[in-house]
Amino acid sequence: MAQDIMTMLDDQKVSLTDVANVANIGLSTLSTAVKRPVDTWSLRIINGLARALYMQPGELVNRIQDVPFELDVNDQKQTIQGVFISDSTQYKQIKFVVNSTVMEGWQPDVKDIERLKLEAANPNSRRKQRALGIMNGGN
């Protein structure tokens, strides 16, 4: 769930005036912007708010913008969330694990898929052995 920018500012004891001063943005411009949807904000507004909150702009956007989760699996390109998996067996194993856990509420990102890819490449990985057992009908 996205956080409200005003709540974030209040939590950090940062006022719009503080943001305006730090970012060299007019207070009225800033006040108008924060009342509109996040996707209408300029980079200058986002950068100013992020700087005042000691955050990276991308981190701020991730916290304040509601973006619905979308699982991106491409069998032709052997990619999951844009991560290419060259070995077709590993791709199928990872895809199975991801699909199963997404149904339970997990929302994997690129880093999660890259971690699974590394674990799949390690023949001694406990998670890999467990996934293989499940895929083969065992526990």
GROMACS elastic network, one bead per residue, 0.5 to 0.9 nm:
[ bonds ]
;  ai    aj funct       b0    kb
    1    63     6  0.81049   500
    1    64     6  0.83231   500
    1    65     6  0.83865   500
    1    66     6  0.63825   500
    1    67     6  0.88728   500
    2    62     6  0.78425   500
    2    63     6  0.55213   500
    2    65     6  0.54436   500
    2    66     6  0.51141   500
    2    67     6  0.84143   500
    3     6     6  0.86608   500
    3     7     6  0.71956   500
    3     8     6  0.70727   500
    3    63     6  0.58746   500
    3    65     6  0.75670   500
    3    66     6  0.85448   500
    4     7     6  0.52738   500
    4     8     6  0.63885   500
    4     9     6  0.87847   500
    4    63     6  0.85374   500
    4    64     6  0.59939   500
    4    65     6  0.87264   500
    5     8     6  0.50179   500
    5     9     6  0.61686   500
    5    10     6  0.85649   500
    5    34     6  0.74069   500
    5    49     6  0.86609   500
    5    60     6  0.89047   500
    5    63     6  0.88452   500
    5    64     6  0.64233   500
    6     9     6  0.50230   500
    6    10     6  0.60414   500
    6    11     6  0.84943   500
    6    15     6  0.85837   500
    6    16     6  0.86147   500
    6    34     6  0.79664   500
    7    10     6  0.50148   500
    7    11     6  0.60172   500
    7    12     6  0.86149   500
    8    11     6  0.51211   500
    8    12     6  0.63841   500
    8    13     6  0.86098   500
    8    14     6  0.84628   500
    8    53     6  0.82776   500
    8    64     6  0.89831   500
    9    12     6  0.52265   500
    9    13     6  0.60504   500
    9    15     6  0.63937   500
    9    16     6  0.79253   500
    9    49     6  0.86721   500
    9    52     6  0.86721   500
    9    53     6  0.72773   500
   10    14     6  0.59201   500
   10    15     6  0.70649   500
   11    14     6  0.76823   500
   12    15     6  0.88285   500
   12    53     6  0.72739   500
   14    17     6  0.81414   500
   14    18     6  0.60923   500
   14    19     6  0.72076   500
   14    52     6  0.74334   500
   14    53     6  0.76455   500
   15    18     6  0.50729   500
   15    19     6  0.64601   500
   15    20     6  0.86457   500
   16    20     6  0.60259   500
   16    21     6  0.85594   500
   16    27     6  0.68794   500
   16    30     6  0.71647   500
   16    31     6  0.71660   500
   16    49     6  0.87573   500
   17    21     6  0.61840   500
   17    22     6  0.86045   500
   17    26     6  0.88028   500
   17    27     6  0.62031   500
   17    30     6  0.88389   500
   18    21     6  0.51969   500
   18    22     6  0.61320   500
   18    23     6  0.84730   500
   18    52     6  0.73303   500
   19    22     6  0.51380   500
   19    23     6  0.58583   500
   19    24     6  0.79808   500
   19    25     6  0.78059   500
   19    27     6  0.83221   500
   19    30     6  0.82792   500
   19    48     6  0.63742   500
   19    49     6  0.60652   500
   19    50     6  0.89667   500
   19    51     6  0.80487   500
   19    52     6  0.54435   500
   19    53     6  0.84768   500
   20    23     6  0.53043   500
   20    24     6  0.54448   500
   20    26     6  0.58566   500
   20    27     6  0.54484   500
   20    29     6  0.88441   500
   20    30     6  0.68826   500
   20    48     6  0.75257   500
   20    49     6  0.85564   500
   20    52     6  0.88430   500
   21    24     6  0.51092   500
   21    25     6  0.68144   500
   21    26     6  0.81611   500
   21    27     6  0.83507   500
   22    25     6  0.80191   500
   22    48     6  0.69799   500
   22    49     6  0.87579   500
   22    51     6  0.74753   500
   22    52     6  0.63524   500
   23    26     6  0.88397   500
   23    44     6  0.80072   500
   23    45     6  0.80320   500
   23    47     6  0.77163   500
   23    49     6  0.75346   500
   23    51     6  0.73328   500
   23    52     6  0.75041   500
   24    27     6  0.89979   500
   24    48     6  0.79391   500
   25    28     6  0.85676   500
   25    29     6  0.69381   500
   25    30     6  0.67294   500
   25    44     6  0.81453   500
   25    45     6  0.77268   500
   25    48     6  0.77382   500
   26    29     6  0.51896   500
   26    30     6  0.62638   500
   26    31     6  0.86243   500
   27    30     6  0.50618   500
   27    31     6  0.59841   500
   27    32     6  0.85216   500
   28    31     6  0.50053   500
   28    32     6  0.60799   500
   28    33     6  0.84961   500
   29    32     6  0.52913   500
   29    33     6  0.61625   500
   29    34     6  0.88558   500
   29    45     6  0.87971   500
   30    33     6  0.50699   500
   30    34     6  0.62970   500
   30    35     6  0.88509   500
   30    45     6  0.69129   500
   31    34     6  0.55919   500
   31    35     6  0.67633   500
   32    35     6  0.55332   500
   32    36     6  0.69650   500
   33    36     6  0.54007   500
   33    37     6  0.80515   500
   33    38     6  0.82792   500
   33    40     6  0.79083   500
   33    41     6  0.62024   500
   33    42     6  0.84531   500
   33    45     6  0.75534   500
   34    37     6  0.74515   500
   34    38     6  0.75042   500
   34    41     6  0.78448   500
   34    45     6  0.87092   500
   35    38     6  0.87220   500
   36    39     6  0.83832   500
   36    40     6  0.67645   500
   36    41     6  0.75711   500
   37    40     6  0.56785   500
   37    41     6  0.72650   500
   37    65     6  0.87565   500
   38    41     6  0.54357   500
   38    42     6  0.89225   500
   38    46     6  0.87662   500
   38    61     6  0.79940   500
   38    64     6  0.74697   500
   38    65     6  0.64129   500
   39    42     6  0.83434   500
   39    65     6  0.78445   500
   41    44     6  0.80801   500
   41    45     6  0.61831   500
   41    46     6  0.67245   500
   42    45     6  0.52985   500
   42    46     6  0.64315   500
   42    47     6  0.85971   500
   43    46     6  0.50052   500
   43    47     6  0.58249   500
   43    48     6  0.82905   500
   43    57     6  0.86129   500
   44    47     6  0.51645   500
   44    48     6  0.59972   500
   44    49     6  0.85805   500
   45    48     6  0.51111   500
   45    49     6  0.61561   500
   45    50     6  0.84934   500
   46    49     6  0.52494   500
   46    50     6  0.60397   500
   46    51     6  0.85226   500
   46    57     6  0.61975   500
   46    58     6  0.88261   500
   46    60     6  0.77506   500
   46    61     6  0.76357   500
   47    50     6  0.50522   500
   47    51     6  0.60043   500
   47    52     6  0.85786   500
   47    56     6  0.79486   500
   47    57     6  0.55511   500
   47    60     6  0.89479   500
   48    51     6  0.51451   500
   48    52     6  0.62131   500
   48    53     6  0.86274   500
   48    57     6  0.85828   500
   49    52     6  0.51768   500
   49    53     6  0.62206   500
   49    54     6  0.85661   500
   49    55     6  0.84405   500
   49    57     6  0.80204   500
   49    60     6  0.81326   500
   50    53     6  0.50818   500
   50    54     6  0.59417   500
   50    56     6  0.58713   500
   50    57     6  0.51945   500
   50    58     6  0.85647   500
   50    59     6  0.82442   500
   50    60     6  0.60695   500
   50    61     6  0.87588   500
   51    55     6  0.60530   500
   51    56     6  0.73274   500
   51    57     6  0.77840   500
   52    55     6  0.77771   500
   53    56     6  0.87647   500
   53    60     6  0.85922   500
   55    58     6  0.82813   500
   55    59     6  0.64743   500
   55    60     6  0.64046   500
   56    59     6  0.52407   500
   56    60     6  0.63836   500
   56    61     6  0.88337   500
   57    60     6  0.51103   500
   57    61     6  0.62634   500
   57    62     6  0.86745   500
   58    61     6  0.51011   500
   58    62     6  0.61539   500
   58    63     6  0.86816   500
   59    62     6  0.51248   500
   59    63     6  0.63587   500
   59    64     6  0.88478   500
   60    63     6  0.52032   500
   60    64     6  0.62695   500
   60    65     6  0.84247   500
   61    64     6  0.52744   500
   61    65     6  0.56414   500
   62    65     6  0.57112   500
   62    66     6  0.77542   500
   62    67     6  0.81306   500
   63    66     6  0.79056   500
   67    70     6  0.89140   500
   69   107     6  0.66210   500
   69   108     6  0.88556   500
   70    81     6  0.86795   500
   70   107     6  0.81791   500
   71    80     6  0.76632   500
   71    81     6  0.64893   500
   71    99     6  0.86220   500
   71   102     6  0.81977   500
   71   107     6  0.78143   500
   71   108     6  0.79445   500
   71   109     6  0.87991   500
   72    79     6  0.78415   500
   72    80     6  0.57074   500
   72    82     6  0.70627   500
   73    77     6  0.87922   500
   73    78     6  0.76187   500
   73    79     6  0.58262   500
   73    81     6  0.63364   500
   73    82     6  0.77993   500
   73    95     6  0.78361   500
   74    77     6  0.55257   500
   74    78     6  0.56313   500
   74    79     6  0.52048   500
   74    80     6  0.64653   500
   74    81     6  0.85728   500
   74    82     6  0.83187   500
   75    79     6  0.66960   500
   75    80     6  0.84785   500
   75    91     6  0.87782   500
   76    79     6  0.80224   500
   77    84     6  0.72276   500
   77    85     6  0.86085   500
   78    82     6  0.89215   500
   78    83     6  0.81684   500
   78    84     6  0.58058   500
   78    85     6  0.57674   500
   78    86     6  0.69710   500
   78    87     6  0.86142   500
   78    88     6  0.74029   500
   78    91     6  0.65064   500
   78    92     6  0.87481   500
   79    82     6  0.52655   500
   79    83     6  0.50075   500
   79    85     6  0.60477   500
   79    86     6  0.87224   500
   79    91     6  0.78400   500
   80    83     6  0.52458   500
   80    84     6  0.68476   500
   80    85     6  0.79399   500
   80    91     6  0.84203   500
   80    94     6  0.85587   500
   80    95     6  0.72637   500
   80    98     6  0.87141   500
   80   110     6  0.81601   500
   80   113     6  0.70143   500
   81    84     6  0.86338   500
   81   108     6  0.79993   500
   81   109     6  0.65617   500
   81   110     6  0.57828   500
   81   113     6  0.72017   500
   82   110     6  0.70994   500
   82   113     6  0.89750   500
   83   110     6  0.66344   500
   83   113     6  0.68301   500
   83   114     6  0.68618   500
   83   117     6  0.87864   500
   84    91     6  0.85489   500
   85    88     6  0.72284   500
   85    90     6  0.71517   500
   85    91     6  0.55510   500
   85    94     6  0.89480   500
   85   117     6  0.71554   500
   86    89     6  0.89098   500
   86    90     6  0.79730   500
   86    91     6  0.72676   500
   87    90     6  0.53488   500
   87    91     6  0.60840   500
   87    92     6  0.87522   500
   88    92     6  0.61866   500
   88    93     6  0.86144   500
   89    92     6  0.52086   500
   89    93     6  0.62563   500
   89    94     6  0.86420   500
   90    93     6  0.50053   500
   90    94     6  0.60117   500
   90    95     6  0.83181   500
   90   117     6  0.75994   500
   90   120     6  0.62282   500
   90   121     6  0.76531   500
   91    94     6  0.52308   500
   91    95     6  0.59143   500
   91    96     6  0.84940   500
   91   117     6  0.82405   500
   91   120     6  0.89082   500
   92    95     6  0.50170   500
   92    96     6  0.60679   500
   92    97     6  0.86560   500
   93    96     6  0.51776   500
   93    97     6  0.63356   500
   93    98     6  0.86393   500
   93   120     6  0.80118   500
   93   128     6  0.84010   500
   93   131     6  0.73026   500
   93   132     6  0.75046   500
   93   135     6  0.80170   500
   94    97     6  0.51097   500
   94    98     6  0.60066   500
   94    99     6  0.84533   500
   94   113     6  0.80237   500
   94   116     6  0.67650   500
   94   117     6  0.71953   500
   94   120     6  0.74814   500
   94   131     6  0.86682   500
   95    98     6  0.51021   500
   95    99     6  0.59537   500
   95   100     6  0.84078   500
   96    99     6  0.52665   500
   96   100     6  0.60729   500
   96   101     6  0.86052   500
   96   131     6  0.84495   500
   96   135     6  0.80642   500
   97   100     6  0.52090   500
   97   101     6  0.61623   500
   97   102     6  0.84791   500
   97   131     6  0.68856   500
   98   101     6  0.52763   500
   98   102     6  0.59037   500
   98   103     6  0.85888   500
   98   106     6  0.82769   500
   98   107     6  0.89561   500
   98   108     6  0.76972   500
   98   113     6  0.83049   500
   99   102     6  0.51993   500
   99   103     6  0.64072   500
   99   104     6  0.89655   500
  100   103     6  0.54731   500
  100   104     6  0.69143   500
  101   105     6  0.65675   500
  101   106     6  0.55803   500
  101   107     6  0.83469   500
  102   105     6  0.50493   500
  102   107     6  0.60670   500
  102   108     6  0.76854   500
  103   106     6  0.72248   500
  108   111     6  0.77734   500
  108   112     6  0.54587   500
  108   113     6  0.67512   500
  109   112     6  0.53210   500
  109   113     6  0.64879   500
  109   114     6  0.87687   500
  110   113     6  0.52247   500
  110   114     6  0.61477   500
  110   115     6  0.86192   500
  111   114     6  0.50448   500
  111   115     6  0.61253   500
  111   116     6  0.86398   500
  112   115     6  0.51031   500
  112   116     6  0.62813   500
  112   117     6  0.86183   500
  113   116     6  0.50115   500
  113   117     6  0.60791   500
  113   118     6  0.86587   500
  114   118     6  0.62795   500
  114   119     6  0.86708   500
  115   118     6  0.51425   500
  115   119     6  0.62529   500
  115   120     6  0.85962   500
  116   119     6  0.50134   500
  116   120     6  0.60106   500
  116   121     6  0.86015   500
  116   127     6  0.88549   500
  116   128     6  0.87695   500
  117   120     6  0.50773   500
  117   121     6  0.63400   500
  117   122     6  0.88900   500
  118   121     6  0.51904   500
  118   122     6  0.65936   500
  119   122     6  0.51298   500
  119   123     6  0.78958   500
  119   124     6  0.85305   500
  119   125     6  0.58827   500
  119   126     6  0.86396   500
  119   127     6  0.73977   500
  119   128     6  0.67152   500
  120   123     6  0.69245   500
  120   125     6  0.71892   500
  120   127     6  0.82150   500
  120   128     6  0.57897   500
  121   124     6  0.89222   500
  121   125     6  0.84078   500
  121   128     6  0.87834   500
  122   125     6  0.55258   500
  122   128     6  0.79352   500
  123   126     6  0.86562   500
  123   128     6  0.72669   500
  123   129     6  0.79490   500
  124   127     6  0.87860   500
  124   128     6  0.75726   500
  124   129     6  0.74747   500
  125   128     6  0.51683   500
  125   129     6  0.63780   500
  125   130     6  0.86982   500
  126   129     6  0.51256   500
  126   130     6  0.61393   500
  126   131     6  0.85917   500
  127   130     6  0.50321   500
  127   131     6  0.60591   500
  127   132     6  0.85177   500
  128   131     6  0.51089   500
  128   132     6  0.61065   500
  128   133     6  0.85312   500
  129   132     6  0.51471   500
  129   133     6  0.61737   500
  129   134     6  0.87225   500
  130   133     6  0.50492   500
  130   134     6  0.62719   500
  130   135     6  0.86422   500
  130   138     6  0.88761   500
  130   139     6  0.73086   500
  131   134     6  0.50980   500
  131   135     6  0.60883   500
  131   136     6  0.85248   500
  131   139     6  0.88542   500
  132   135     6  0.50461   500
  132   136     6  0.60674   500
  132   137     6  0.86477   500
  132   138     6  0.84298   500
  133   136     6  0.51564   500
  133   137     6  0.63446   500
  133   139     6  0.57213   500
  134   137     6  0.51651   500
  134   138     6  0.51374   500
  134   139     6  0.54843   500
  135   138     6  0.73448   500
  136   139     6  0.87142   500
